[in-house]
Amino acid sequence: MSDGNFNRQLLPKNELSAGLRAGKAQMRTRAEQAFLQLIKEEFSSFSDDEVARLHDKFMQLIRS
């Protein structure tokens, strides 16, 4: 009968952490696309330089 302990060799290696990283990357990409779409729709008067500056700032905020 088991006493609640388990053999660590039976656990998958890094599948959980790899899945978490993949999910974070996917959500970061979705947020980036949504931000760019919002800028294009709501602030169409912005120049390309302004859009690029806002995009860079947004990506810095997401990564931190």
Backbone torsions as a table, in degrees:
resi	resn	phi	psi	omega
1	MET	NA	141.7	-177.6
2	SER	-77.9	143.6	177.5
3	ASP	-101.9	15.0	179.3
4	GLY	97.9	-12.7	176.9
5	ASN	-81.6	157.1	179.5
6	PHE	-138.1	158.7	179.2
7	ASN	-86.2	118.4	-178.2
8	ARG	-65.2	-20.2	178.7
9	GLN	-68.1	-20.3	-178.8
10	LEU	-83.8	-13.4	-178.7
11	LEU	-81.0	144.6	176.4
12	PRO	-66.1	146.9	-177.4
13	LYS	-87.2	117.6	171.0
14	ASN	58.2	14.4	-179.7
15	GLU	-67.9	-36.8	-179.4
16	LEU	-67.3	-49.2	-178.4
17	SER	-66.7	-35.6	177.7
18	ALA	-66.4	-38.3	177.7
19	GLY	-66.1	-39.8	177.5
20	LEU	-63.7	-43.5	178.6
21	ARG	-63.4	-41.4	179.7
22	ALA	-64.4	-40.8	178.7
23	GLY	-64.9	-41.9	177.7
24	LYS	-62.9	-42.4	179.5
25	ALA	-63.9	-40.3	179.8
26	GLN	-65.3	-42.4	179.8
27	MET	-69.6	-34.2	176.4
28	ARG	-63.6	-41.7	179.1
29	THR	-64.9	-42.7	178.6
30	ARG	-63.7	-41.6	179.3
31	ALA	-64.0	-40.6	179.0
32	GLU	-62.8	-44.6	179.7
33	GLN	-65.4	-40.8	178.8
34	ALA	-65.0	-39.7	179.3
35	PHE	-63.6	-46.4	179.8
36	LEU	-63.4	-39.4	178.0
37	GLN	-64.2	-42.0	178.4
38	LEU	-61.9	-45.5	179.5
39	ILE	-60.6	-43.9	-178.6
40	LYS	-66.4	-37.4	-177.3
41	GLU	-79.9	-44.0	-171.9
42	GLU	-92.8	-26.0	-175.8
43	PHE	-127.2	55.6	-176.2
44	SER	-67.7	-15.0	-179.4
45	SER	-80.5	-9.9	-179.9
46	PHE	-69.4	142.8	176.4
47	SER	-77.0	168.2	179.3
48	ASP	-62.5	-35.1	178.2
49	ASP	-64.8	-41.3	179.3
50	GLU	-66.5	-41.6	178.1
51	VAL	-62.6	-43.4	179.6
52	ALA	-63.6	-40.5	179.1
53	ARG	-64.6	-44.3	178.2
54	LEU	-65.7	-39.1	178.4
55	HIS	-62.4	-45.8	179.1
56	ASP	-62.0	-43.4	179.5
57	LYS	-63.1	-43.8	178.8
58	PHE	-61.2	-43.5	-179.6
59	MET	-66.7	-35.8	175.4
60	GLN	-63.2	-41.1	179.6
61	LEU	-66.5	-37.6	179.1
62	ILE	-66.4	-41.0	-175.4
63	ARG	-73.0	-21.0	-177.7
64	SER	-90.2	NA	NA
